[in-house]
Amino acid sequence: MAGDKTKIGGQDRRRVAANQDYEVRDLADKFDISPAQAKRLIERHGNDPGMLEREARKLKK
C-alpha cells in the first residue's frame, strides 16, 4: 500500500540534493562559491545543511 501522501516534504527540506541544480545553485550563491564547488561539497560531506555550511565557510577562509 502506498504511503500517506499528506505526510511528505518535511524531511526533504532538511537536506540538500546534489542532483537538483537549483539546490546546488542556492548553496553556491549563499556562500559565494562556484556551483562546481557546491556540488563537490555535497558529494564529499553529504547533504546535511549544517555540515555543508561549515565546509563552505572553510572554502572562503
C-alpha distance matrix in Angstrom:
0.0 3.8 6.6 9.3 11.5 14.5 14.7 15.7 19.2 21.0 20.7 21.3 24.6 26.0 26.1 28.2 26.8 29.5 27.8 28.1 31.8 32.0 31.0 33.6 36.1 35.5 36.0 39.1 40.6 40.0 42.0 44.3 43.3 42.6 39.1 39.7 40.5 37.4 35.2 37.1 36.6 32.8 33.0 35.4 34.2 30.5 28.8 29.9 32.0 34.5 35.3 35.6 38.0 40.2 40.4 41.0 43.8 45.4 45.7 47.8 50.3
3.8 0.0 3.8 6.7 8.2 11.5 11.8 12.3 15.7 17.8 17.7 18.0 21.2 22.9 23.0 25.0 23.6 26.4 24.7 24.7 28.3 28.4 27.5 30.2 32.6 31.9 32.6 35.7 37.0 36.5 38.6 40.9 40.0 39.2 35.8 36.6 37.5 34.3 32.2 34.3 33.8 30.0 30.4 32.9 31.7 27.9 26.0 27.1 29.0 31.7 32.6 32.7 34.9 37.3 37.5 38.0 40.8 42.5 42.7 44.7 47.3
6.6 3.8 0.0 3.8 6.0 8.8 8.3 9.2 12.8 14.4 14.5 15.2 18.3 19.8 20.3 22.6 21.8 24.9 23.7 23.5 27.1 26.9 25.6 28.4 30.8 29.8 30.4 33.6 34.8 34.0 36.1 38.6 37.9 37.5 34.2 35.2 35.7 32.4 30.6 32.7 31.8 28.1 28.8 31.1 29.6 25.8 23.7 24.4 26.1 28.7 29.8 30.1 32.1 34.5 35.0 35.5 38.1 39.9 40.3 42.2 44.7
9.3 6.7 3.8 0.0 3.8 5.5 5.7 7.8 11.6 13.1 14.0 15.1 17.5 19.3 20.5 23.0 22.5 25.9 24.9 24.1 27.6 26.8 25.6 28.7 30.9 29.4 30.2 33.7 34.5 33.5 35.8 38.4 38.0 37.9 34.7 36.0 36.5 32.9 31.5 33.9 32.7 29.1 30.3 32.6 30.7 27.0 24.5 24.8 26.1 28.6 30.1 30.4 32.1 34.6 35.4 35.7 38.1 40.2 40.7 42.3 44.8
11.5 8.2 6.0 3.8 0.0 3.8 5.4 6.0 9.5 11.9 13.3 13.5 15.8 18.2 19.2 21.2 20.6 24.0 22.7 21.5 24.8 23.9 23.0 26.3 28.2 26.8 28.0 31.3 31.9 31.2 33.7 36.1 35.8 35.5 32.2 33.8 34.5 31.0 29.6 32.2 31.3 27.7 29.0 31.6 29.9 26.2 23.4 24.0 24.9 27.7 29.3 29.1 30.7 33.5 34.2 34.2 36.6 38.9 39.1 40.5 43.3
14.5 11.5 8.8 5.5 3.8 0.0 3.8 5.8 8.9 10.5 12.8 13.6 15.0 17.5 19.2 21.5 21.5 25.1 24.2 22.7 25.8 24.3 23.3 26.8 28.4 26.6 27.8 31.2 31.5 30.4 33.2 35.7 35.8 35.8 32.8 34.7 35.1 31.4 30.5 33.2 31.8 28.4 30.2 32.5 30.5 26.9 23.8 23.9 24.4 26.9 29.0 29.0 30.1 33.0 34.1 33.9 36.1 38.6 39.0 40.1 42.8
14.7 11.8 8.3 5.7 5.4 3.8 0.0 3.8 7.0 7.7 9.6 11.0 12.7 14.6 16.4 19.1 19.5 23.2 22.7 21.4 24.7 23.4 21.8 25.2 27.1 25.1 25.9 29.5 30.0 28.7 31.1 33.9 33.9 34.1 31.2 32.9 32.9 29.3 28.4 30.8 29.2 25.8 27.6 29.7 27.4 23.9 21.0 20.8 21.5 23.9 25.9 26.1 27.4 30.0 31.2 31.3 33.4 35.8 36.5 37.7 40.2
15.7 12.3 9.2 7.8 6.0 5.8 3.8 0.0 3.8 6.0 7.5 7.9 9.9 12.2 13.5 15.8 15.9 19.6 19.0 17.7 20.9 19.7 18.2 21.6 23.5 21.8 22.7 26.1 26.8 25.7 28.1 30.7 30.5 30.6 27.6 29.3 29.5 25.8 24.9 27.4 26.0 22.6 24.4 26.7 24.6 21.1 18.0 18.3 18.9 21.7 23.5 23.4 24.8 27.6 28.5 28.4 30.8 33.1 33.5 34.8 37.5
19.2 15.7 12.8 11.6 9.5 8.9 7.0 3.8 0.0 3.8 5.7 5.1 6.3 9.1 10.6 12.7 13.2 17.0 16.8 15.1 18.1 16.6 14.9 18.3 20.1 18.2 19.1 22.6 23.1 21.9 24.5 27.0 27.0 27.2 24.3 26.2 26.3 22.6 22.0 24.6 23.1 19.8 22.0 24.3 22.2 18.8 15.4 15.6 15.8 18.6 20.6 20.2 21.4 24.4 25.3 25.0 27.3 29.8 30.1 31.3 34.0
21.0 17.8 14.4 13.1 11.9 10.5 7.7 6.0 3.8 0.0 3.8 5.5 5.6 7.2 9.8 12.7 14.2 18.0 18.5 17.0 19.9 18.2 15.9 19.1 21.0 18.6 18.9 22.7 23.2 21.4 23.7 26.7 26.9 27.5 25.0 26.9 26.5 22.7 22.5 24.8 22.8 19.7 22.1 23.9 21.3 18.1 14.8 14.0 14.1 16.5 18.8 18.9 19.8 22.6 24.0 24.0 25.9 28.4 29.2 30.3 32.7
20.7 17.7 14.5 14.0 13.3 12.8 9.6 7.5 5.7 3.8 0.0 3.8 5.5 5.5 7.4 10.7 12.1 15.8 16.7 15.9 19.0 17.9 15.1 17.9 20.3 18.3 18.0 21.7 22.8 21.1 22.9 25.9 25.6 26.2 23.7 25.1 24.5 20.9 20.4 22.3 20.3 17.0 19.2 20.8 18.2 14.9 11.8 11.2 12.2 14.5 16.3 16.7 18.2 20.6 21.7 22.2 24.3 26.4 27.3 28.8 31.1
21.3 18.0 15.2 15.1 13.5 13.6 11.0 7.9 5.1 5.5 3.8 0.0 3.8 5.4 5.7 8.1 8.9 12.7 13.2 12.2 15.4 14.4 11.8 14.7 17.1 15.4 15.5 19.0 20.2 19.0 21.0 23.7 23.2 23.4 20.6 22.1 22.0 18.3 17.6 19.9 18.3 14.9 17.1 19.2 17.1 13.7 10.3 10.8 11.4 14.5 16.0 15.6 17.3 20.1 20.7 20.7 23.2 25.4 25.7 27.2 29.9
24.6 21.2 18.3 17.5 15.8 15.0 12.7 9.9 6.3 5.6 5.5 3.8 0.0 3.8 5.5 7.6 9.6 13.3 14.4 12.5 15.1 13.2 10.6 13.7 15.6 13.2 13.4 17.1 17.8 16.2 18.4 21.3 21.3 22.0 19.5 21.5 21.1 17.3 17.3 19.9 17.8 15.0 17.8 19.7 17.3 14.3 10.6 10.3 9.7 12.7 14.9 14.3 15.2 18.3 19.3 18.9 21.1 23.6 24.1 25.1 27.8
26.0 22.9 19.8 19.3 18.2 17.5 14.6 12.2 9.1 7.2 5.5 5.4 3.8 0.0 3.8 7.1 9.9 13.3 15.2 14.1 16.5 15.1 11.8 14.2 16.4 14.0 13.2 16.9 18.0 15.9 17.5 20.8 20.7 21.7 19.6 21.2 20.1 16.5 16.7 18.6 16.1 13.4 16.3 17.5 14.7 11.9 8.5 7.1 7.0 9.5 11.7 11.8 12.8 15.5 16.8 17.0 18.9 21.2 22.1 23.4 25.7
26.1 23.0 20.3 20.5 19.2 19.2 16.4 13.5 10.6 9.8 7.4 5.7 5.5 3.8 0.0 3.8 6.4 9.7 11.8 11.2 13.8 13.1 9.6 11.4 14.3 12.6 11.4 14.9 16.7 15.2 16.4 19.3 18.6 19.2 16.8 18.0 17.2 13.6 13.3 15.2 13.0 10.0 12.7 14.3 11.8 8.8 5.2 5.4 6.1 9.5 10.5 9.9 11.9 14.6 15.0 15.2 17.8 19.8 20.2 21.9 24.4
28.2 25.0 22.6 23.0 21.2 21.5 19.1 15.8 12.7 12.7 10.7 8.1 7.6 7.1 3.8 0.0 3.8 6.5 9.0 8.3 10.4 10.0 6.3 7.7 10.7 9.6 8.4 11.7 13.7 12.8 14.0 16.5 15.5 15.7 13.1 14.4 13.9 10.2 9.9 12.3 10.5 7.5 10.5 12.6 10.9 8.3 4.8 6.7 6.5 10.3 10.7 8.8 11.0 14.0 13.7 13.2 16.2 18.2 18.0 19.7 22.6
26.8 23.6 21.8 22.5 20.6 21.5 19.5 15.9 13.2 14.2 12.1 8.9 9.6 9.9 6.4 3.8 0.0 3.8 5.4 5.5 8.4 9.1 6.4 7.4 10.8 10.9 10.2 12.8 15.2 15.2 16.3 18.1 16.6 15.9 12.7 13.6 14.0 10.7 9.0 11.7 11.2 7.7 9.6 12.6 11.9 9.0 6.4 9.5 10.1 13.8 13.5 11.5 14.1 16.9 16.0 15.5 18.8 20.4 19.7 21.7 24.7
29.5 26.4 24.9 25.9 24.0 25.1 23.2 19.6 17.0 18.0 15.8 12.7 13.3 13.3 9.7 6.5 3.8 0.0 3.8 5.5 7.2 9.2 7.1 6.1 9.8 11.1 10.0 11.6 14.5 15.2 15.7 17.0 14.8 13.5 10.1 10.3 11.2 8.4 5.8 8.7 9.1 6.1 7.2 10.7 11.1 9.0 7.7 11.3 11.9 15.2 14.2 11.6 14.5 17.0 15.2 14.5 18.2 19.3 18.0 20.3 23.4
27.8 24.7 23.7 24.9 22.7 24.2 22.7 19.0 16.8 18.5 16.7 13.2 14.4 15.2 11.8 9.0 5.4 3.8 0.0 3.8 6.2 9.0 8.2 8.0 11.0 12.7 12.7 14.0 16.5 17.7 18.6 19.5 17.4 15.6 11.9 12.2 13.9 11.5 8.6 11.6 12.7 9.8 10.1 13.9 14.6 12.2 10.9 14.4 15.1 18.6 17.8 15.3 18.1 20.7 19.0 18.1 21.8 22.9 21.4 23.6 26.8
28.1 24.7 23.5 24.1 21.5 22.7 21.4 17.7 15.1 17.0 15.9 12.2 12.5 14.1 11.2 8.3 5.5 5.5 3.8 0.0 3.8 5.6 5.4 6.5 8.8 10.1 11.0 12.6 14.4 15.6 17.3 18.1 16.7 15.1 11.4 12.8 14.5 11.6 9.8 13.4 14.0 11.3 12.7 16.2 16.3 13.9 11.7 14.7 14.5 18.2 18.2 15.4 17.5 20.6 19.4 18.0 21.4 23.1 21.7 23.3 26.7
31.8 28.3 27.1 27.6 24.8 25.8 24.7 20.9 18.1 19.9 19.0 15.4 15.1 16.5 13.8 10.4 8.4 7.2 6.2 3.8 0.0 3.8 5.5 5.2 6.1 8.6 10.0 10.5 12.1 14.1 15.7 15.8 14.4 12.3 8.7 10.7 12.9 10.4 9.1 12.9 13.9 12.1 13.7 17.0 17.5 15.8 13.8 16.6 15.8 19.3 19.2 15.9 17.6 20.8 19.3 17.2 20.5 22.3 20.4 21.7 25.3
32.0 28.4 26.9 26.8 23.9 24.3 23.4 19.7 16.6 18.2 17.9 14.4 13.2 15.1 13.1 10.0 9.1 9.2 9.0 5.6 3.8 0.0 3.8 5.5 5.0 6.0 8.6 9.7 10.3 11.9 14.3 14.7 14.2 12.9 9.8 12.7 14.2 11.3 11.2 15.0 15.1 13.4 15.8 18.7 18.6 16.8 14.2 16.3 14.8 18.3 18.8 15.6 16.6 20.1 19.3 16.9 19.8 22.2 20.5 21.2 24.9
31.0 27.5 25.6 25.6 23.0 23.3 21.8 18.2 14.9 15.9 15.1 11.8 10.6 11.8 9.6 6.3 6.4 7.1 8.2 5.4 5.5 3.8 0.0 3.8 5.4 5.0 6.2 8.5 9.8 10.4 12.5 13.8 13.1 12.6 9.6 12.2 12.8 9.3 9.4 13.0 12.4 10.4 13.2 15.9 15.2 13.4 10.6 12.5 11.0 14.6 15.2 12.1 13.3 16.8 16.2 14.2 17.2 19.6 18.3 19.4 22.8
33.6 30.2 28.4 28.7 26.3 26.8 25.2 21.6 18.3 19.1 17.9 14.7 13.7 14.2 11.4 7.7 7.4 6.1 8.0 6.5 5.2 5.5 3.8 0.0 3.8 5.5 5.2 6.2 8.6 10.0 11.0 11.8 10.2 9.2 6.0 8.4 9.1 5.9 6.1 9.7 9.7 8.5 11.1 13.7 13.7 12.6 10.7 13.0 11.6 14.8 14.6 11.1 12.6 15.7 14.3 12.1 15.4 17.3 15.6 16.9 20.4
36.1 32.6 30.8 30.9 28.2 28.4 27.1 23.5 20.1 21.0 20.3 17.1 15.6 16.4 14.3 10.7 10.8 9.8 11.0 8.8 6.1 5.0 5.4 3.8 0.0 3.8 5.4 5.0 6.0 8.4 10.1 10.0 9.3 8.2 5.7 9.2 10.2 7.7 8.9 12.4 12.4 12.0 14.6 16.9 16.9 16.2 14.1 15.9 13.9 16.8 17.0 13.3 13.9 17.1 16.0 13.1 15.8 18.1 16.1 16.6 20.3
35.5 31.9 29.8 29.4 26.8 26.6 25.1 21.8 18.2 18.6 18.3 15.4 13.2 14.0 12.6 9.6 10.9 11.1 12.7 10.1 8.6 6.0 5.0 5.5 3.8 0.0 3.8 5.4 5.1 6.0 8.7 9.7 10.1 10.4 8.7 12.1 12.1 9.0 10.9 14.1 13.1 12.5 15.7 17.7 16.8 15.9 13.3 14.3 11.6 14.5 15.4 12.1 11.9 15.5 15.2 12.3 14.6 17.5 16.1 16.3 19.9
36.0 32.6 30.4 30.2 28.0 27.8 25.9 22.7 19.1 18.9 18.0 15.5 13.4 13.2 11.4 8.4 10.2 10.0 12.7 11.0 10.0 8.6 6.2 5.2 5.4 3.8 0.0 3.8 5.5 5.2 6.4 8.3 8.0 9.0 7.8 10.6 9.5 6.2 8.8 11.4 9.8 9.6 13.1 14.5 13.5 13.1 11.0 11.7 9.1 11.6 12.0 8.5 8.5 11.9 11.4 8.7 11.3 13.9 12.8 13.4 16.8
39.1 35.7 33.6 33.7 31.3 31.2 29.5 26.1 22.6 22.7 21.7 19.0 17.1 16.9 14.9 11.7 12.8 11.6 14.0 12.6 10.5 9.7 8.5 6.2 5.0 5.4 3.8 0.0 3.8 5.6 5.5 5.6 4.7 5.5 5.2 8.3 7.5 5.4 8.5 10.8 10.1 11.0 13.9 15.1 14.9 15.2 13.8 14.9 12.4 14.4 14.3 10.6 10.4 13.2 12.0 8.6 11.1 13.4 11.3 11.6 15.4
40.6 37.0 34.8 34.5 31.9 31.5 30.0 26.8 23.1 23.2 22.8 20.2 17.8 18.0 16.7 13.7 15.2 14.5 16.5 14.4 12.1 10.3 9.8 8.6 6.0 5.1 5.5 3.8 0.0 3.8 5.5 5.0 6.6 7.8 8.2 11.7 11.0 9.2 12.2 14.6 13.7 14.5 17.6 18.8 18.3 18.4 16.5 17.1 14.1 15.9 16.6 13.1 12.0 15.0 14.5 10.9 12.4 15.3 13.4 12.7 16.4
40.0 36.5 34.0 33.5 31.2 30.4 28.7 25.7 21.9 21.4 21.1 19.0 16.2 15.9 15.2 12.8 15.2 15.2 17.7 15.6 14.1 11.9 10.4 10.0 8.4 6.0 5.2 5.6 3.8 0.0 3.8 5.8 8.0 10.3 10.8 13.9 12.4 10.1 13.4 15.4 13.5 14.3 17.8 18.5 17.2 17.4 15.3 15.1 11.7 13.0 14.2 11.1 9.2 12.4 12.7 9.4 10.3 13.7 12.8 11.8 15.2
42.0 38.6 36.1 35.8 33.7 33.2 31.1 28.1 24.5 23.7 22.9 21.0 18.4 17.5 16.4 14.0 16.3 15.7 18.6 17.3 15.7 14.3 12.5 11.0 10.1 8.7 6.4 5.5 5.5 3.8 0.0 3.8 5.6 8.9 10.3 12.7 10.3 8.9 12.6 13.8 11.8 13.5 16.7 16.8 15.7 16.7 15.4 15.1 12.0 12.6 13.0 9.9 7.8 10.2 10.0 6.4 7.0 10.2 9.1 8.1 11.5
44.3 40.9 38.6 38.4 36.1 35.7 33.9 30.7 27.0 26.7 25.9 23.7 21.3 20.8 19.3 16.5 18.1 17.0 19.5 18.1 15.8 14.7 13.8 11.8 10.0 9.7 8.3 5.6 5.0 5.8 3.8 0.0 3.8 6.9 9.3 11.7 9.9 9.6 13.2 14.4 13.3 15.3 18.1 18.4 18.0 19.2 18.1 18.4 15.5 16.3 16.3 13.0 11.4 13.4 12.6 8.8 9.4 11.8 9.6 8.1 11.8
43.3 40.0 37.9 38.0 35.8 35.8 33.9 30.5 27.0 26.9 25.6 23.2 21.3 20.7 18.6 15.5 16.6 14.8 17.4 16.7 14.4 14.2 13.1 10.2 9.3 10.1 8.0 4.7 6.6 8.0 5.6 3.8 0.0 3.8 6.6 8.2 6.3 6.7 10.2 11.0 10.4 12.8 15.1 15.5 15.7 17.1 16.5 17.4 15.1 16.2 15.4 11.9 11.4 13.0 11.2 7.6 9.4 10.9 8.0 7.9 11.7
42.6 39.2 37.5 37.9 35.5 35.8 34.1 30.6 27.2 27.5 26.2 23.4 22.0 21.7 19.2 15.7 15.9 13.5 15.6 15.1 12.3 12.9 12.6 9.2 8.2 10.4 9.0 5.5 7.8 10.3 8.9 6.9 3.8 0.0 3.8 5.3 5.1 6.3 8.7 9.9 10.7 12.7 14.4 15.4 16.4 17.4 17.0 18.6 16.8 18.5 17.4 13.7 14.0 15.9 13.5 10.4 12.8 13.8 10.6 11.2 14.9
39.1 35.8 34.2 34.7 32.2 32.8 31.2 27.6 24.3 25.0 23.7 20.6 19.5 19.6 16.8 13.1 12.7 10.1 11.9 11.4 8.7 9.8 9.6 6.0 5.7 8.7 7.8 5.2 8.2 10.8 10.3 9.3 6.6 3.8 0.0 3.8 5.4 4.9 6.1 8.6 9.8 10.7 12.3 14.2 15.2 15.5 14.8 17.0 15.5 17.9 16.9 13.1 14.2 16.5 14.2 11.5 14.6 15.8 12.9 14.1 17.7
39.7 36.6 35.2 36.0 33.8 34.7 32.9 29.3 26.2 26.9 25.1 22.1 21.5 21.2 18.0 14.4 13.6 10.3 12.2 12.8 10.7 12.7 12.2 8.4 9.2 12.1 10.6 8.3 11.7 13.9 12.7 11.7 8.2 5.3 3.8 0.0 3.8 5.4 5.1 6.2 8.6 10.0 10.6 12.2 14.1 14.9 15.0 17.6 16.8 18.9 17.2 13.7 15.4 17.0 14.0 12.0 15.3 15.6 12.6 14.6 17.8
40.5 37.5 35.7 36.5 34.5 35.1 32.9 29.5 26.3 26.5 24.5 22.0 21.1 20.1 17.2 13.9 14.0 11.2 13.9 14.5 12.9 14.2 12.8 9.1 10.2 12.1 9.5 7.5 11.0 12.4 10.3 9.9 6.3 5.1 5.4 3.8 0.0 3.8 5.5 5.1 6.2 8.8 9.9 10.4 11.9 13.4 13.8 15.7 14.8 16.3 14.3 11.0 12.4 13.6 10.5 8.5 11.8 11.8 8.9 11.2 14.3
37.4 34.3 32.4 32.9 31.0 31.4 29.3 25.8 22.6 22.7 20.9 18.3 17.3 16.5 13.6 10.2 10.7 8.4 11.5 11.6 10.4 11.3 9.3 5.9 7.7 9.0 6.2 5.4 9.2 10.1 8.9 9.6 6.7 6.3 4.9 5.4 3.8 0.0 3.8 5.5 5.1 6.4 8.8 10.0 10.5 11.1 10.8 12.7 11.5 13.6 12.1 8.5 10.1 12.2 9.7 7.6 11.3 12.3 10.2 12.2 15.5
35.2 32.2 30.6 31.5 29.6 30.5 28.4 24.9 22.0 22.5 20.4 17.6 17.3 16.7 13.3 9.9 9.0 5.8 8.6 9.8 9.1 11.2 9.4 6.1 8.9 10.9 8.8 8.5 12.2 13.4 12.6 13.2 10.2 8.7 6.1 5.1 5.5 3.8 0.0 3.8 5.4 5.2 6.2 8.7 10.0 10.0 10.1 12.9 12.8 15.2 13.5 10.2 12.8 14.7 12.0 10.8 14.6 15.2 13.2 15.7 18.7
37.1 34.3 32.7 33.9 32.2 33.2 30.8 27.4 24.6 24.8 22.3 19.9 19.9 18.6 15.2 12.3 11.7 8.7 11.6 13.4 12.9 15.0 13.0 9.7 12.4 14.1 11.4 10.8 14.6 15.4 13.8 14.4 11.0 9.9 8.6 6.2 5.1 5.5 3.8 0.0 3.8 5.4 5.0 6.0 8.3 9.6 10.9 13.5 13.9 15.6 13.0 10.3 13.1 13.9 10.7 10.3 14.0 13.6 11.7 14.8 17.3
36.6 33.8 31.8 32.7 31.3 31.8 29.2 26.0 23.1 22.8 20.3 18.3 17.8 16.1 13.0 10.5 11.2 9.1 12.7 14.0 13.9 15.1 12.4 9.7 12.4 13.1 9.8 10.1 13.7 13.5 11.8 13.3 10.4 10.7 9.8 8.6 6.2 5.1 5.4 3.8 0.0 3.8 5.5 5.2 5.7 7.5 8.7 10.4 10.6 11.9 9.2 6.6 9.5 10.3 7.2 7.4 11.1 11.0 9.9 13.0 15.4
32.8 30.0 28.1 29.1 27.7 28.4 25.8 22.6 19.8 19.7 17.0 14.9 15.0 13.4 10.0 7.5 7.7 6.1 9.8 11.3 12.1 13.4 10.4 8.5 12.0 12.5 9.6 11.0 14.5 14.3 13.5 15.3 12.8 12.7 10.7 10.0 8.8 6.4 5.2 5.4 3.8 0.0 3.8 5.5 5.4 4.9 5.5 8.3 9.2 11.4 9.3 6.9 10.4 11.9 9.7 10.0 13.7 14.1 13.4 16.3 18.7
33.0 30.4 28.8 30.3 29.0 30.2 27.6 24.4 22.0 22.1 19.2 17.1 17.8 16.3 12.7 10.5 9.6 7.2 10.1 12.7 13.7 15.8 13.2 11.1 14.6 15.7 13.1 13.9 17.6 17.8 16.7 18.1 15.1 14.4 12.3 10.6 9.9 8.8 6.2 5.0 5.5 3.8 0.0 3.8 5.9 5.8 8.0 11.0 12.7 14.6 11.9 10.2 13.8 14.7 12.0 12.8 16.4 16.1 15.2 18.4 20.7
35.4 32.9 31.1 32.6 31.6 32.5 29.7 26.7 24.3 23.9 20.8 19.2 19.7 17.5 14.3 12.6 12.6 10.7 13.9 16.2 17.0 18.7 15.9 13.7 16.9 17.7 14.5 15.1 18.8 18.5 16.8 18.4 15.5 15.4 14.2 12.2 10.4 10.0 8.7 6.0 5.2 5.5 3.8 0.0 3.8 6.0 9.2 11.2 12.9 13.8 10.5 9.5 13.0 12.9 9.9 11.7 14.9 13.9 13.5 17.0 18.7
34.2 31.7 29.6 30.7 29.9 30.5 27.4 24.6 22.2 21.3 18.2 17.1 17.3 14.7 11.8 10.9 11.9 11.1 14.6 16.3 17.5 18.6 15.2 13.7 16.9 16.8 13.5 14.9 18.3 17.2 15.7 18.0 15.7 16.4 15.2 14.1 11.9 10.5 10.0 8.3 5.7 5.4 5.9 3.8 0.0 3.8 6.8 7.8 9.8 10.3 7.0 6.9 10.4 10.3 8.2 10.5 13.4 12.9 13.4 16.6 18.1
30.5 27.9 25.8 27.0 26.2 26.9 23.9 21.1 18.8 18.1 14.9 13.7 14.3 11.9 8.8 8.3 9.0 9.0 12.2 13.9 15.8 16.8 13.4 12.6 16.2 15.9 13.1 15.2 18.4 17.4 16.7 19.2 17.1 17.4 15.5 14.9 13.4 11.1 10.0 9.6 7.5 4.9 5.8 6.0 3.8 0.0 3.8 5.9 8.7 10.3 7.9 7.7 11.4 12.2 10.9 12.5 15.6 15.9 16.2 19.2 21.0
28.8 26.0 23.7 24.5 23.4 23.8 21.0 18.0 15.4 14.8 11.8 10.3 10.6 8.5 5.2 4.8 6.4 7.7 10.9 11.7 13.8 14.2 10.6 10.7 14.1 13.3 11.0 13.8 16.5 15.3 15.4 18.1 16.5 17.0 14.8 15.0 13.8 10.8 10.1 10.9 8.7 5.5 8.0 9.2 6.8 3.8 0.0 3.8 6.1 8.8 7.8 7.1 10.4 12.2 11.6 12.5 15.5 16.6 16.9 19.3 21.6
29.9 27.1 24.4 24.8 24.0 23.9 20.8 18.3 15.6 14.0 11.2 10.8 10.3 7.1 5.4 6.7 9.5 11.3 14.4 14.7 16.6 16.3 12.5 13.0 15.9 14.3 11.7 14.9 17.1 15.1 15.1 18.4 17.4 18.6 17.0 17.6 15.7 12.7 12.9 13.5 10.4 8.3 11.0 11.2 7.8 5.9 3.8 0.0 3.8 5.6 5.5 6.2 8.7 10.3 10.8 12.1 14.4 15.8 16.9 18.9 20.8
32.0 29.0 26.1 26.1 24.9 24.4 21.5 18.9 15.8 14.1 12.2 11.4 9.7 7.0 6.1 6.5 10.1 11.9 15.1 14.5 15.8 14.8 11.0 11.6 13.9 11.6 9.1 12.4 14.1 11.7 12.0 15.5 15.1 16.8 15.5 16.8 14.8 11.5 12.8 13.9 10.6 9.2 12.7 12.9 9.8 8.7 6.1 3.8 0.0 3.8 5.5 5.0 6.0 8.7 9.9 10.2 12.1 14.3 15.3 16.7 18.9
34.5 31.7 28.7 28.6 27.7 26.9 23.9 21.7 18.6 16.5 14.5 14.5 12.7 9.5 9.5 10.3 13.8 15.2 18.6 18.2 19.3 18.3 14.6 14.8 16.8 14.5 11.6 14.4 15.9 13.0 12.6 16.3 16.2 18.5 17.9 18.9 16.3 13.6 15.2 15.6 11.9 11.4 14.6 13.8 10.3 10.3 8.8 5.6 3.8 0.0 3.8 5.4 5.2 6.4 8.7 9.9 10.8 12.7 14.7 16.0 17.4
35.3 32.6 29.8 30.1 29.3 29.0 25.9 23.5 20.6 18.8 16.3 16.0 14.9 11.7 10.5 10.7 13.5 14.2 17.8 18.2 19.2 18.8 15.2 14.6 17.0 15.4 12.0 14.3 16.6 14.2 13.0 16.3 15.4 17.4 16.9 17.2 14.3 12.1 13.5 13.0 9.2 9.3 11.9 10.5 7.0 7.9 7.8 5.5 5.5 3.8 0.0 3.8 5.4 5.2 6.2 8.5 10.0 10.9 12.8 14.8 16.1
35.6 32.7 30.1 30.4 29.1 29.0 26.1 23.4 20.2 18.9 16.7 15.6 14.3 11.8 9.9 8.8 11.5 11.6 15.3 15.4 15.9 15.6 12.1 11.1 13.3 12.1 8.5 10.6 13.1 11.1 9.9 13.0 11.9 13.7 13.1 13.7 11.0 8.5 10.2 10.3 6.6 6.9 10.2 9.5 6.9 7.7 7.1 6.2 5.0 5.4 3.8 0.0 3.8 5.5 5.1 5.9 8.5 9.9 10.7 12.7 14.8
38.0 34.9 32.1 32.1 30.7 30.1 27.4 24.8 21.4 19.8 18.2 17.3 15.2 12.8 11.9 11.0 14.1 14.5 18.1 17.5 17.6 16.6 13.3 12.6 13.9 11.9 8.5 10.4 12.0 9.2 7.8 11.4 11.4 14.0 14.2 15.4 12.4 10.1 12.8 13.1 9.5 10.4 13.8 13.0 10.4 11.4 10.4 8.7 6.0 5.2 5.4 3.8 0.0 3.8 5.5 5.1 6.1 8.7 10.1 11.0 12.9
40.2 37.3 34.5 34.6 33.5 33.0 30.0 27.6 24.4 22.6 20.6 20.1 18.3 15.5 14.6 14.0 16.9 17.0 20.7 20.6 20.8 20.1 16.8 15.7 17.1 15.5 11.9 13.2 15.0 12.4 10.2 13.4 13.0 15.9 16.5 17.0 13.6 12.2 14.7 13.9 10.3 11.9 14.7 12.9 10.3 12.2 12.2 10.3 8.7 6.4 5.2 5.5 3.8 0.0 3.8 5.6 5.3 6.5 9.1 10.4 11.2
40.4 37.5 35.0 35.4 34.2 34.1 31.2 28.5 25.3 24.0 21.7 20.7 19.3 16.8 15.0 13.7 16.0 15.2 19.0 19.4 19.3 19.3 16.2 14.3 16.0 15.2 11.4 12.0 14.5 12.7 10.0 12.6 11.2 13.5 14.2 14.0 10.5 9.7 12.0 10.7 7.2 9.7 12.0 9.9 8.2 10.9 11.6 10.8 9.9 8.7 6.2 5.1 5.5 3.8 0.0 3.8 5.4 5.1 6.7 9.2 10.4
41.0 38.0 35.5 35.7 34.2 33.9 31.3 28.4 25.0 24.0 22.2 20.7 18.9 17.0 15.2 13.2 15.5 14.5 18.1 18.0 17.2 16.9 14.2 12.1 13.1 12.3 8.7 8.6 10.9 9.4 6.4 8.8 7.6 10.4 11.5 12.0 8.5 7.6 10.8 10.3 7.4 10.0 12.8 11.7 10.5 12.5 12.5 12.1 10.2 9.9 8.5 5.9 5.1 5.6 3.8 0.0 3.8 5.4 5.2 6.9 9.4
43.8 40.8 38.1 38.1 36.6 36.1 33.4 30.8 27.3 25.9 24.3 23.2 21.1 18.9 17.8 16.2 18.8 18.2 21.8 21.4 20.5 19.8 17.2 15.4 15.8 14.6 11.3 11.1 12.4 10.3 7.0 9.4 9.4 12.8 14.6 15.3 11.8 11.3 14.6 14.0 11.1 13.7 16.4 14.9 13.4 15.6 15.5 14.4 12.1 10.8 10.0 8.5 6.1 5.3 5.4 3.8 0.0 3.8 5.3 5.3 6.8
45.4 42.5 39.9 40.2 38.9 38.6 35.8 33.1 29.8 28.4 26.4 25.4 23.6 21.2 19.8 18.2 20.4 19.3 22.9 23.1 22.3 22.2 19.6 17.3 18.1 17.5 13.9 13.4 15.3 13.7 10.2 11.8 10.9 13.8 15.8 15.6 11.8 12.3 15.2 13.6 11.0 14.1 16.1 13.9 12.9 15.9 16.6 15.8 14.3 12.7 10.9 9.9 8.7 6.5 5.1 5.4 3.8 0.0 3.8 5.4 5.4
45.7 42.7 40.3 40.7 39.1 39.0 36.5 33.5 30.1 29.2 27.3 25.7 24.1 22.1 20.2 18.0 19.7 18.0 21.4 21.7 20.4 20.5 18.3 15.6 16.1 16.1 12.8 11.3 13.4 12.8 9.1 9.6 8.0 10.6 12.9 12.6 8.9 10.2 13.2 11.7 9.9 13.4 15.2 13.5 13.4 16.2 16.9 16.9 15.3 14.7 12.8 10.7 10.1 9.1 6.7 5.2 5.3 3.8 0.0 3.8 5.6
47.8 44.7 42.2 42.3 40.5 40.1 37.7 34.8 31.3 30.3 28.8 27.2 25.1 23.4 21.9 19.7 21.7 20.3 23.6 23.3 21.7 21.2 19.4 16.9 16.6 16.3 13.4 11.6 12.7 11.8 8.1 8.1 7.9 11.2 14.1 14.6 11.2 12.2 15.7 14.8 13.0 16.3 18.4 17.0 16.6 19.2 19.3 18.9 16.7 16.0 14.8 12.7 11.0 10.4 9.2 6.9 5.3 5.4 3.8 0.0 3.8
50.3 47.3 44.7 44.8 43.3 42.8 40.2 37.5 34.0 32.7 31.1 29.9 27.8 25.7 24.4 22.6 24.7 23.4 26.8 26.7 25.3 24.9 22.8 20.4 20.3 19.9 16.8 15.4 16.4 15.2 11.5 11.8 11.7 14.9 17.7 17.8 14.3 15.5 18.7 17.3 15.4 18.7 20.7 18.7 18.1 21.0 21.6 20.8 18.9 17.4 16.1 14.8 12.9 11.2 10.4 9.4 6.8 5.4 5.6 3.8 0.0
